[in-house]
């Protein structure tokens, strides 16, 4: 958990530990696989999965254009990271959409 929180705080120094913990809990067992714990920002299928499963289902945002814009923005923000942690990516998308409080 502390590793995820530290990674999120590289982008948001004031990140709430409880919110990060909720994202970690949501992702659950998927975080055990290195491949599943990362977001491949260059893979269109992966980004569609983020849009559908995370932004659509969990955050309740159905506007695909808005979701895609946020995903592109977060990918740009994290472009310096070769390995984009899924917890951090999800946190930043939720923050950009104003949905942190609803997690």
Secondary structure, 3 states (H helix, E strand, C coil): CHHHHHHHHCCCCCCCHHHHHHHHHHHHHHHHCCCCCEECCCCHHHHHHHHHHHHHHHCCCCCHHHHHHHHHHHHHHCCCCCCEEHHHHHHHHHHHCCCHHHC
